[in-house]
Amino acid sequence: MEFLLAGEKLQRCRTAFLDEIPAARNILLVGEGHGRCLVECCRRFKEARMVCVDASEPMLAQARRELKAHNPKATQVEFIGADVLNWPPPSKAFDLIATNFFFDCFREEQVERIICRLAAAAAPGASWLLADFQIPSGGLKRIRSRLILWAMYAFFRMMTRLPANRLTPPDSFLNRKGFVLHRRVEAEWGLLHSDWWRGPGQFGQDLV
Ligand SMILES: C[S@@+](CC[C@H](N)C(=O)[O-])C[C@H]1O[C@@H](n2cnc3c(N)ncnc32)[C@H](O)[C@@H]1O
C-alpha cells in the first residue's frame, strides 16, 4: 500500500540522516512495522546491537522476513512484541532511537507518555530519528496537508483500532526531555518531515 501510494518517498524520510549520524552501538526501533528502516540500520551500523519493538506480531514477522531477505547473516537484532505504552525499556541504554511514522498513531497524552519512557532509555547525547507527517504553518501547503491527513485518519480509523484522530506534533515533549532538533528536512509540500534530534549530555557516555 505504501509503495502504491507513496513510492519511495516515506523510505527516503526514514533514512534521510542515517548516513550522517555518528556510529551507533545500541539502537532501539519502536513501531518499526515492516522493517525497512531496520534493514538500512543493519547496513549502516554493522556492529550495532538492535532492539526492535512492535505491538503487532504479524508486523514483527514481516520485519524478520524483510531482514532475512536483505541481510540473511544479520544476527544482532532482538525482536520484542510489546505495547510501548507498557514496555519498560532499559535505562540510558540506546545511542540511537528511531520512531518513524509512529507518533501519528497516538493521542496527545500517549505521545507524551511514550516520549517520557523512550527519553529515559536514551544514552547521553543520543540521536533520535523521527520521520512523520506534519501540517505546515500556512498557505496552500497547509490546506493540502490537512485534507490528506483528514482522509488518512478517516480511512485508518475505519480499518484499524487507531487511537488517534489527529496528528500530535512531538516537538514540545522532546524539548521538555532535553532533546534539541539538530536537523529537519521536509518533503511533499511540507506534508512529510524527517528529523534528527539530539539528546542531552555528551555522545558516547554511559553506554551499556
Ligand atoms: C504506521 S506503522 C509505522 C511503521 C514503520 N515504522 C514505518 O516507518 O512505516 C505503526 C507501527 O507501530 C506499531 N504500533 C502501534 N501501536 C503500538 C504500540 N502501542 N506499541 C508498539 N508498537 C505499536 C504498529 O504495529 C505498526 O507496526
The ligand as an ORCA input file, in Angstrom:
! r2SCAN-3c Opt
* xyz 0 1
  C       2.060      3.390     10.973
  S       3.024      1.974     11.355
  C       4.665      2.587     11.052
  C       5.606      1.502     10.683
  C       7.027      1.911     10.328
  N       7.736      2.472     11.451
  C       7.104      2.856      9.160
  O       8.024      3.668      9.127
  O       6.266      2.771      8.248
  C       2.957      1.939     13.094
  C       3.591      0.716     13.710
  O       3.550      0.861     15.125
  C       3.083     -0.332     15.703
  N       2.378      0.043     16.945
  C       1.181      0.644     17.052
  N       0.873      0.839     18.343
  C       1.912      0.350     19.059
  C       2.194      0.270     20.435
  N       1.333      0.727     21.356
  N       3.372     -0.284     20.836
  C       4.247     -0.754     19.913
  N       4.027     -0.704     18.590
  C       2.885     -0.166     18.167
  C       2.174     -0.962     14.665
  O       2.043     -2.362     14.862
  C       2.892     -0.588     13.387
  O       3.841     -1.568     13.035
*
